[in-house]
Amino acid sequence: MTSGTRAQARERIDFLVAEIGRHDRLYHLEDRPEISDAEYDRLLRELRALEEEHPELARPDSPTRRVGAPPAEGFASVRHRLPMLSLDNAMDLAELVAFDERVRRLLETPGSLAYVGEPKLDGASLELVYEGGALAVGATRGDGRVGEDVTANLRRSPSIPLALRPGKRPVPELVSVRGEVVLPVARFERLNAARLERGEEPFANPRNAAAGALRQLHDIDVARLRALEFRAWAIGDGLPAGVGRQSEALRALADWGFAVSPEWELCAGVQAVIAYHERLLRRRHELGIEIDGTVVKVDRLDQQRELGELSRSPRWAIAFKFPPQQENTRVLAIAAQVGRTGALTPVARLEPVRVGGVTVSSASLHNQDEVDRKDVRVGDTVVVQRAGDVIPQIVAVVKGKRPAGARPWRLPAHCPVCGSATQRLEGEAVTRCPNLDCPAQLKNNLRHLAGRGALDIEGLGEKRIDQLVEQGLVTRLSDVFRLDAATLAGLDRMGEKSAANLVASLERAKGTTLARFLLALAPRHVGEGVAELLAAHFGDLDPLLGASQEELEAVPGVGPIIAESVARFFADPRNAGEVKRLRELGVRWPRRAPAARVGDRLAGKTFVLTGTLAGMTRNEAKARIQQLGGKVTGSVSKKTSYLVAGAEPGSKLAAARELDIEVLDEAALARLLEP
């Protein structure tokens, strides 16, 4: 060994220890990983190989000797009754076979061994201690020896048994149970949808959301804690008499009332383990939870004790990893795409990379806020994953690899399809093209205009709209009212009778109401309820067209966001021109007297509507509440004054009761709305 080689090894070891330590802090303490799992594994394996080659250079603080991270400030510390070790990884078949050979050699067993295969859950590890059958303490893994006391948060999760039920195996006076807290994918998506609705930042992935839920100190997110699922996978201290195998321990845990991964199997030898792993890999998308491999454990507990542990991991178990679901790649370009609703979506074009067996070459960045939050720039090296193993997404930027001169990226000020000035309303995350006739959204706008709630044009369905737009017969909304029977009869599968029927339907649709016409134009945030409010308040279109944002905001039930949206929509010369053309082509409605103001009896009150109402539609109920100065929102929170519950109310009723919010039935609402 030359001094230069040794010096280079020392330098590389020092770098890897510092770099892996930094990534451990980001992953375990801050819940914002900066590199992919595969990249982290590569760094750790490189360090381990260098330490094996140069054992005299191995540092006492090496991450190869640690398990997780020390407890965070703000939580009491809990010393585990037995160490909670991590697992070594097998990245391919050869490494799994080598593990089997090593174990059989140490046990001096020439034949095959019995193993238990379990899904490797991608969550946060916990130890639960029960005394006298009741939950006493729940702690995170921490550094493997000392964890964080998160008992108070765990008591809010229905998946954590507060008391163990006696079963075939008696519950020991003191027993510690190990397992994983996961966030099922469907619940994760519902939580993120609710956060986006409230204007909050979405969680990056289920693992981060689950780990973060456990470590909340203030403003506890009860909904997230209730969404967690705890799956038990081992008994630590207090093993019951007669339990001599891991398979028996899993059955005992299920008997006591714990959720145990139903996918576990007893495998007779390494070939059976390989077959189990391949079946699990094929089924992983059906399981409803995130898993990233197979945990393989020697079944007999006496053999586990004989094999013992290393400083960081047991000799009797290994994690057989699935192909990486995260990888690093480079951003080649970012472009804005215009969707069918006019939303401008930034999309990153990536240097192609294999992620989970699929080549990924692009990923949506959703909106400008997401671009800013992740600070993604052209030329950046980024961590890419397939969300739910399907949709590619950028998890994080590797800032240390950013090229000099990389500039922040902004959405364009004008629509890249039609050139209209783009708009982003206050309080919204999405930037949009407001042009009704923008080719990128024309088909969607036509479908909306022809819908039952709007102009209700019978015979103008999705396939017919596709024909009309693709053949150039309709290039703007108003063009549908220029169509004649002769032109329509020339379309594929149309015929003279069908053409005549559609022309008659178009003629009938010209006679409508102001509310339906407003709904057909589809300004942002104008649904049936708001359209009725505006029509009732102004009586006709011209006063509405001339209204300022301040005048619109003065309409009961119309807040600043809706007022800004409507004012901007009609101020756009392209939209104003289209409204004029529609009127010239005969679209009309009866004028009515503007509605008298009915007061502000419900000012300051916030309502949430759920279930089916018998005497009125939910849009009618919403309009009447807003006319009285009340506010209607879509989700239950501490700010909700009343939940109006009709038939089949769903989960909002449970949320309201949990927050002690007054619940009104339809009769109580009617009394509240009486003059």
Secondary structure, 3 states (H helix, E strand, C coil): CCHHHHHHHHHHHHHHHHHHHHHHHHHHHCCCCCCCHHHHHHHHHHHHHHHHHCHHHCCCCCHHHCCCCCCCCCCCEEECCCCCCCCCEECCHHHHHHHHHHHHHHHCCCCCCEEEEEEEECCEEEEEEEECCEEEEEEECCCCCEEEECHHHHCCCCCCCCECCCCCCCCCCEEEEEEEEECCHHHHHHHHHHHHHCCCCCCCCHHHHHHHHHCCCCCCCHHHHHHCEEEEEEECCCCCCCCCEHHHHHHHHHHCCCECCCCCEEEECHHHHHHHHHHHHHHHHHCCCCEEEEEEEECEHHHHHHHCECCCCECCEEEEECCCCEEEEEEEEEEEEECCCCEEEEEEEEEEEEECCEEEEEEECCCHHHHHHHCCCCCCEEEEEEECCCEEEEEEECHHHCCCCCCCCCCCCECCCCCCECECCCCCCCEECCCCCCCCCHHHHHHHHHCCCCCCCCCCCHHHHHHHHHCCCCCCHHHHHHCCHHHHHCCCCCHHHHHHHHHHHHHHHCECCHHHHHHHHCCCCCCHHHHHHHHHHHCCHHHHHCCCHHHHHCCCCCCHHHHHHHHHHHHCHHHHHHHHHHHHCCCECCCCCCCCCCCCCCCCCEEEEECECCCCCHHHHHHHHHHCCCEEECCCCCCCCEEEECECCCHHHHHHHHCCCEEECHHHHHHHHCC
